[in-house]
Amino acid sequence: MNTVSLNSPTLSGETFTRRIIFPMASIVVVAIAVVLGFVLVSASGQNRLEVEASTKLATAALQVKAREVARNLRDYAVWEDVYKNLHETVDAEWAATDGNVGANIYEGLGYEMAFAINPSGKTVYAVIHGAPQKVDALQVMPHGLKDLLHVASIQTDPVTSIIKSGEDVFIVAATGILPPSIERSTVRPRDLSMLVFAKKLDQKFLDGIGRDYLLNGLAISPSKPTDAEASIPLLTQDRVYLGSITWFPAKPGYQLLRFILPPLAVALVILAAFSLLVVRNARRSTRALEESAKTVEAYAQTLKESESRFKDVAEASSDWIWESDNILRLVYFSTRFTEVTGVAAASVLGKTLEQFFSSDADTDGWRRLIEETHERTSFRDLRCCYRDAGGQTRICRLAGRPITSASGEFLGFRGTATDITEEVKAQERATHLAHHDALTGLPNRVLFRERLNIALAANAVEASRVSIICLDLDHFKEINDTLGHGAGDILLQQLSNRLLGCVRSSDTVARLGGDEFAIIQVGVNQPLESEQLSRRLIEVVKAPFQLDGQDFHIGVSVGIAVADTRDNDPERLLKNADIALYRAKQAGRATYKIFEAQMDVELQARKALEYDLRQAVLKNELEVHYQPLIDLEARAVAAVEALVRWRHPTRGLVSPAEFIPLAEETGLIVAIGEWVLETACLQALEWPQLRVAVNLSPVQFRGRELVETVDGVLVRTGLDPARLELEITESVLINDATAALEILNGLKSLGVRIAMDDFGTGYSSLGYLNSFPFDKIKIDRSFIGDMSSKDKSGAIVKSVISLGQSLNMVTTAEGVETIEQATFLTNEGCDQLQGFYFSKPVTASELTAFIDRWEGSDIMSIVAA
Ligand SMILES: Nc1nc2c(ncn2[C@@H]2O[C@@H]3COP(=O)(O)O[C@H]4[C@@H](O)[C@H](n5cnc6c(=O)[nH]c(N)nc65)O[C@@H]4COP(=O)(O)O[C@H]3[C@H]2O)c(=O)[nH]1
């Protein structure tokens, strides 16, 4: 048998090389390759995970910002005043007023552009950098805006997109202008005007996101991102590529490589040199056996050094390395362990993996750790918890693989642990932001809907225990307008705390947007508990709010809808609560209403009537009737009162008492009032000897343009202002006396006459008669009707007539129906009579016939007869 001995003179260099050097060199090369491979894979894995995590974070950040734009936009789009001033009529002056859709959009909310676009696609209002401009939005954003508007017109909620304008990229949100008082189903989507907000993705904006979300070097790049950058593409609605948002993610893997690769390279070079040397020596002579032995020793030493270098490098990485024995007891930690955790390795060595690592509530990492280690299989990316030296729970990501002996015997596990506590916290922060309102910290609409779904799912089996309580602040806008948005924000924060103080921990208080709040209440005794809560809410909101060191009072209207176990649709429940809220507001605010099916029926009927009325205005179904006013001194017709009528295609002639309140509520009265005024003035040209009286609604006094409107009508029709008499009621003066008096003085300066209508029915403050020189007092017909049955009414009529005489005002008695009333009023010195006794309100041609009939004769002979 051939034996090989180191001392054997027969061992040739070739044999030595073949038997000793090649196997050894191969082992070393393979070992280094394995280590190198492991390090490279682990480094690139770490880099990839970092890029993935930061990409998710950046995407979530952009979505949060887009939702913020959409939320802000929605707050404006559901605002009644925006509907009135940018859809029904276009009042650019109103819109440009700070606090409406003017400079505050840029200065307060930071939107570079805002547009209102009417249903035909025309930009009716634009504000750029806070200044109103006459531009076409579709030209400012030629690519993408049209598509976005189309999508917005078929969506209930605002839609957002990335759109390029010139060289700049914007987050653009669009939605239809539609206040909650109008049911969406009654309006065709293409008839809605669109409100558009645009937020520029400029460097300042990106720096803000970068700071909030810990993203380094966030920027917009039109070209392809470099390898060092992570990116998310910016795509329009129709997926056109506009560029990318790029940033520099941390590269923990590269750091590891920087430490590991140089010593490994050195080891390789040394190994190669050593191998060459050994081979050359072996070839030369067997005498080198002794030297070879030394060389082997040196080689072993080099390997050891290499290992120790690897160990040093491993210790320098941010992760720590652990090892367990075959019964899963921890037997080794790299020194990084103590540096990262603060825990002395000795205090943990000997504990099992299960004893040291514990479960992370959000993942099943720990359970998998138990399974994988018992299965003796490799694992990675397991999220587990451990306690640091301070007893704080930290989260780490574990990777490990089994160690086996050459014979395949299981020796234990070896692996790495990465502390990801900060990364997890950042992700949690992003999730929180997406579900909570940034100002108040309350759940936002998204979380509210999630909780509502959960509550209703539980409710389906238990009984009707869930209710939604919708709240809307009364007069919040005035606080915002007078004290500014900062004060409004403080008020909302104080209010949130008060609301939270009223509910149980099982209830949810959410801010749905603007001054809109909603509560999910779970109670056993509904609707009693909701009513009790609503009373409490109204009480706590009534208490004064401290703003700028002063006390401010607001109120809240509350709408309640209780879930029905048979019908658990959250959408419908919210809508019902909204309807109840609307009814609460109608009922005089600072009150609550519980939804009843009848309310919906009434609301639908009201909406149908409102729709018909809008159509009536467009289809010219309105007409003006005239009622004569008899002058008792001239004993002839002195004036006519214009009274609007609606000739409804199916209902016939509808009385103004039915539709004027609705027209006032919806603002339609402004257009109707101007039309009546112009029609009556034109008609009056045919009755040159008569004055014409036209009713003005208190709503027409809210806008400041009434004087301009009346002046315009007088100029257009050419009617002598002295022949026009405007009738107002006391309610005009009650709302805002100072502003109303300013408008009345403006009207008076045009030369028209002003009459106080329905005198006696309101507050009848004599102060009003003092503060403004009315030309006429009209005694309400209720007093005239009661004169015969109640002495008191007769006395009131007498005193009003003498009041008019002493203030030098004409007195007109309305509603004269009998000869007795006419005789009494004549005897008491009343100046004018109006009523069915003489004529009902009739068409213009019928009135002409009436005037012709009495032309030249004493009309009071009717009374005498
Ligand atoms: N029972 C009885 N009623 C009499 C008699 N004489 C006149 N009337 C009614 O008394 C109302 C007088 O108008 P008003 O007090 O200004 O009260 C008006 C006015 O406040 C409002 N209104 C009518 N037209 C307009 C309009 O163009 N603009 C505005 N803002 N309001 C209008 O609707 C109210 C009701 O109008 P109408 O139904 O036309 O009712 C008219 C008229 O038909 C009578 O002898 N007996």
The ligand as an SDF file (V2000), in Angstrom:
LIG
                    3D

 46 52  0  0  0  0  0  0  0  0999 V2000
 -107.1450   87.7250    1.9010 N   0  0  0  0  0  0  0  0  0  0  0  0
 -106.8810   88.8210    1.2060 C   0  0  0  0  0  0  0  0  0  0  0  0
 -105.6820   88.9460    0.6340 N   0  0  0  0  0  0  0  0  0  0  0  0
 -105.4280   90.0840   -0.0670 C   0  0  0  0  0  0  0  0  0  0  0  0
 -106.3660   91.1060   -0.1920 C   0  0  0  0  0  0  0  0  0  0  0  0
 -105.8050   92.0880   -0.9260 N   0  0  0  0  0  0  0  0  0  0  0  0
 -104.5560   91.6860   -1.2470 C   0  0  0  0  0  0  0  0  0  0  0  0
 -104.3080   90.4610   -0.7300 N   0  0  0  0  0  0  0  0  0  0  0  0
 -103.1010   89.6590   -0.8020 C   0  0  0  0  0  0  0  0  0  0  0  0
 -102.1430   90.2050    0.0990 O   0  0  0  0  0  0  0  0  0  0  0  0
 -100.8380   90.0310   -0.4160 C   0  0  0  0  0  0  0  0  0  0  0  0
 -100.1670   91.3500   -0.4370 C   0  0  0  0  0  0  0  0  0  0  0  0
  -98.8440   91.2280   -0.6440 O   0  0  0  0  0  0  0  0  0  0  0  0
  -97.7270   91.1810    0.4870 P   0  0  0  0  0  0  0  0  0  0  0  0
  -98.2980   91.5410    1.8160 O   0  0  0  0  0  0  0  0  0  0  0  0
  -96.5990   92.0060    0.0070 O   0  0  0  0  0  0  0  0  0  0  0  0
  -97.3420   89.6330    0.5530 O   0  0  0  0  0  0  0  0  0  0  0  0
  -96.7670   88.9980   -0.5800 C   0  0  0  0  0  0  0  0  0  0  0  0
  -95.2730   89.1710   -0.6310 C   0  0  0  0  0  0  0  0  0  0  0  0
  -94.7290   89.1550    0.6640 O   0  0  0  0  0  0  0  0  0  0  0  0
  -94.8850   87.9430   -1.3720 C   0  0  0  0  0  0  0  0  0  0  0  0
  -94.6350   88.2830   -2.7800 N   0  0  0  0  0  0  0  0  0  0  0  0
  -95.4870   88.3290   -3.8020 C   0  0  0  0  0  0  0  0  0  0  0  0
  -94.8600   88.7140   -4.9330 N   0  0  0  0  0  0  0  0  0  0  0  0
  -93.5770   88.9260   -4.5940 C   0  0  0  0  0  0  0  0  0  0  0  0
  -92.4000   89.3370   -5.3070 C   0  0  0  0  0  0  0  0  0  0  0  0
  -92.4020   89.6280   -6.5030 O   0  0  0  0  0  0  0  0  0  0  0  0
  -91.2540   89.4500   -4.5810 N   0  0  0  0  0  0  0  0  0  0  0  0
  -91.2040   89.1730   -3.2400 C   0  0  0  0  0  0  0  0  0  0  0  0
  -90.0380   89.2790   -2.6060 N   0  0  0  0  0  0  0  0  0  0  0  0
  -92.2650   88.7780   -2.5510 N   0  0  0  0  0  0  0  0  0  0  0  0
  -93.4370   88.6590   -3.2210 C   0  0  0  0  0  0  0  0  0  0  0  0
  -95.8570   86.9680   -1.2890 O   0  0  0  0  0  0  0  0  0  0  0  0
  -96.9000   87.4930   -0.4470 C   0  0  0  0  0  0  0  0  0  0  0  0
  -98.2410   86.9580   -0.8410 C   0  0  0  0  0  0  0  0  0  0  0  0
  -98.6060   87.4110   -2.0860 O   0  0  0  0  0  0  0  0  0  0  0  0
 -100.0570   87.1560   -2.6520 P   0  0  0  0  0  0  0  0  0  0  0  0
 -100.4190   85.7350   -2.4140 O   0  0  0  0  0  0  0  0  0  0  0  0
 -100.0610   87.6730   -4.0190 O   0  0  0  0  0  0  0  0  0  0  0  0
 -100.9250   88.0020   -1.7000 O   0  0  0  0  0  0  0  0  0  0  0  0
 -101.0220   89.4040   -1.8160 C   0  0  0  0  0  0  0  0  0  0  0  0
 -102.4440   89.7770   -2.1450 C   0  0  0  0  0  0  0  0  0  0  0  0
 -103.0380   88.8950   -3.0890 O   0  0  0  0  0  0  0  0  0  0  0  0
 -107.6450   90.9300    0.4390 C   0  0  0  0  0  0  0  0  0  0  0  0
 -108.5190   91.7640    0.3730 O   0  0  0  0  0  0  0  0  0  0  0  0
 -107.8380   89.7840    1.1130 N   0  0  0  0  0  0  0  0  0  0  0  0
  1  2  1  0
  2  3  2  0
  2 46  1  0
  3  4  1  0
  4  5  2  0
  4  8  1  0
  5  6  1  0
  5 44  1  0
  6  7  2  0
  7  8  1  0
  8  9  1  0
  9 10  1  0
  9 42  1  0
 10 11  1  0
 11 12  1  0
 11 41  1  0
 12 13  1  0
 13 14  1  0
 14 15  2  0
 14 16  1  0
 14 17  1  0
 17 18  1  0
 18 19  1  0
 18 34  1  0
 19 20  1  0
 19 21  1  0
 21 22  1  0
 21 33  1  0
 22 23  1  0
 22 32  1  0
 23 24  2  0
 24 25  1  0
 25 26  1  0
 25 32  2  0
 26 27  2  0
 26 28  1  0
 28 29  1  0
 29 30  1  0
 29 31  2  0
 31 32  1  0
 33 34  1  0
 34 35  1  0
 35 36  1  0
 36 37  1  0
 37 38  2  0
 37 39  1  0
 37 40  1  0
 40 41  1  0
 41 42  1  0
 42 43  1  0
 44 45  2  0
 44 46  1  0
M  END
$$$$
